[in-house]
Amino acid sequence: MSKNEVLDYFDEVLSEDQSLKNYEIEYAPLANFINDYEYLKESKGLNQKDLADLAGTTQSAISRFEKMDNNPGYKFLRKISSALGDELLITPMKSRTFTLPYDLHEKVEELAVENKIDVQEFIARLIKEQISQHYSRYSFKLIGSGSLSCNIEDEAVPQEMEEPKYSKKIKTRKLA
């Protein structure tokens, strides 16, 4: 059975079983956190003991978390995120939040450093540039901690989006 056949099977089972759907809705954010946790832990070459030392906790607490022996609390997830070199993001706006695919992390970080800006700002500028190419009037403003708000003032139908062109210098426009 191919990977796609297995995924299709699980999608079919999930669509037919309301209790599984509810379980997925309830635990999907934690599952996403664990996927990101495993990726960062592996990419940094950390073991449980290393991570525990960085997070100011015990190796057994990390082990229990990895086995899902308990529901981790907010403070624990913040400690783990910090120990892995990033921040915890909890948002009620999942449909408007973008997660950079793992295979792009290194390149985007490299381009952000070359442009002397952080990764969030780099991605916001790429998105802004793409939208500005397809709409005649728009306004952007940074809100909160790195969040980007966009208002499009016309009813133009976007043209097919092009792949972003990475360059060492990014054109910047004043954010409205």
HUPEZI-V869718 format. One record per residue. N is the residue number from 1. RES is the residue in three letters. PHI is phi in whole degrees, 0 to 359 (none if undefined). OMEGA is omega in radians with two decimals (none if undefined). D_FIRST is the distance of its C-alpha to the first C-alpha in whole Angstrom. Layout:
N/RES/PHI/OMEGA/D_FIRST
N/RES/PHI/OMEGA/D_FIRST
This chain:
1/MET/none/-3.11/0
2/SER/282/3.13/4
3/LYS/301/-3.13/7
4/ASN/296/3.10/8
5/GLU/295/3.11/6
6/VAL/295/3.14/7
7/LEU/297/3.10/10
8/ASP/299/3.12/11
9/TYR/299/3.13/10
10/PHE/296/3.08/13
11/ASP/299/3.13/15
12/GLU/295/3.12/15
13/VAL/299/-3.12/16
14/LEU/297/-3.11/18
15/SER/292/-3.10/20
16/GLU/265/-3.04/21
17/ASP/240/-3.08/22
18/GLN/298/-3.14/25
19/SER/293/3.06/26
20/LEU/292/3.08/22
21/LYS/300/3.14/24
22/ASN/298/3.11/27
23/TYR/298/3.13/25
24/GLU/298/3.14/23
25/ILE/298/-3.09/27
26/GLU/291/-3.00/29
27/TYR/253/3.14/27
28/ALA/302/3.13/25
29/PRO/300/3.12/28
30/LEU/292/3.09/28
31/ALA/298/3.09/24
32/ASN/295/3.10/25
33/PHE/301/-3.10/28
34/ILE/296/3.08/26
35/ASN/300/3.13/24
36/ASP/294/3.10/27
37/TYR/302/-3.13/29
38/GLU/299/3.12/26
39/TYR/299/-3.10/26
40/LEU/293/3.13/30
41/LYS/300/-3.14/30
42/GLU/292/-3.09/28
43/SER/294/3.10/30
44/LYS/266/3.11/33
45/GLY/66/-3.10/33
46/LEU/264/2.98/34
47/ASN/254/-3.10/33
48/GLN/300/-3.12/34
49/LYS/295/3.11/38
50/ASP/302/-3.10/38
51/LEU/295/3.11/37
52/ALA/300/3.13/39
53/ASP/298/3.14/42
54/LEU/294/-3.09/41
55/ALA/272/-3.12/41
56/GLY/70/3.12/44
57/THR/224/-3.11/42
58/THR/258/3.08/41
59/GLN/297/3.14/38
60/SER/293/3.08/37
61/ALA/294/3.10/37
62/ILE/295/3.13/34
63/SER/299/3.12/33
64/ARG/299/3.11/33
65/PHE/298/-3.11/32
66/GLU/297/3.11/29
67/LYS/275/-3.08/28
68/MET/59/3.09/29
69/ASP/288/3.13/31
70/ASN/208/3.04/33
71/ASN/272/-3.11/34
72/PRO/291/3.11/35
73/GLY/272/-3.13/38
74/TYR/304/-3.10/39
75/LYS/296/3.12/41
76/PHE/296/3.13/39
77/LEU/297/3.07/36
78/ARG/296/3.12/39
79/LYS/299/-3.14/40
80/ILE/297/3.14/36
81/SER/300/3.12/36
82/SER/296/3.13/40
83/ALA/298/3.12/39
84/LEU/273/3.05/36
85/GLY/89/-3.14/38
86/ASP/217/-3.11/38
87/GLU/236/3.06/38
88/LEU/281/3.09/37
89/LEU/240/3.03/36
90/ILE/237/-3.07/36
91/THR/215/3.00/37
92/PRO/273/-3.08/37
93/MET/243/-3.10/36
94/LYS/305/-3.09/32
95/SER/293/3.13/32
96/ARG/245/-3.10/34
97/THR/248/-3.08/33
98/PHE/253/3.02/32
99/THR/250/-3.13/29
100/LEU/292/3.11/29
101/PRO/302/-3.08/26
102/TYR/306/-3.07/26
103/ASP/290/3.11/26
104/LEU/257/-3.07/29
105/HIS/308/-3.04/31
106/GLU/298/-3.10/33
107/LYS/293/-3.13/34
108/VAL/294/3.09/35
109/GLU/299/3.12/37
110/GLU/298/-3.13/39
111/LEU/292/3.10/40
112/ALA/297/3.12/41
113/VAL/298/3.11/43
114/GLU/301/-3.13/44
115/ASN/268/3.10/46
116/LYS/58/3.07/47
117/ILE/223/3.12/45
118/ASP/280/-3.04/43
119/VAL/299/-3.14/39
120/GLN/300/3.13/39
121/GLU/296/3.12/42
122/PHE/300/-3.14/41
123/ILE/295/3.11/38
124/ALA/301/3.13/40
125/ARG/293/3.08/42
126/LEU/298/3.13/39
127/ILE/297/3.13/38
128/LYS/302/3.14/42
129/GLU/298/3.13/42
130/GLN/296/-3.14/40
131/ILE/294/-3.11/41
132/SER/296/3.10/44
133/GLN/285/-3.02/43
134/HIS/243/3.12/42
135/TYR/229/-3.08/45
136/SER/282/-3.13/49
137/ARG/226/3.10/50
138/TYR/205/3.02/48
139/SER/219/-3.14/49
140/PHE/232/2.94/47
141/LYS/208/3.06/48
142/LEU/279/3.11/47
143/ILE/234/3.10/47
144/GLY/59/-3.08/46
145/SER/267/3.06/45
146/GLY/82/3.11/43
147/SER/276/-3.09/42
148/LEU/242/3.10/43
149/SER/254/-3.10/44
150/CYS/231/3.01/44
151/ASN/238/3.09/46
152/ILE/255/-2.96/46
153/GLU/264/3.12/49
154/ASP/234/-3.10/48
155/GLU/258/-3.10/46
156/ALA/299/3.05/45
157/VAL/273/-3.08/41
158/PRO/295/3.02/40
159/GLN/286/3.09/39
160/GLU/300/-3.08/35
161/MET/288/3.07/35
162/GLU/274/3.01/35
163/GLU/293/3.12/33
164/PRO/298/3.10/36
165/LYS/260/3.14/38
166/TYR/277/3.07/39
167/SER/219/-3.12/42
168/LYS/290/3.11/44
169/LYS/244/3.12/47
170/ILE/253/3.07/45
171/LYS/293/3.11/48
172/THR/246/3.04/49
173/ARG/236/3.12/51
174/LYS/296/3.11/52
175/LEU/283/-3.11/50
176/ALA/287/none/52
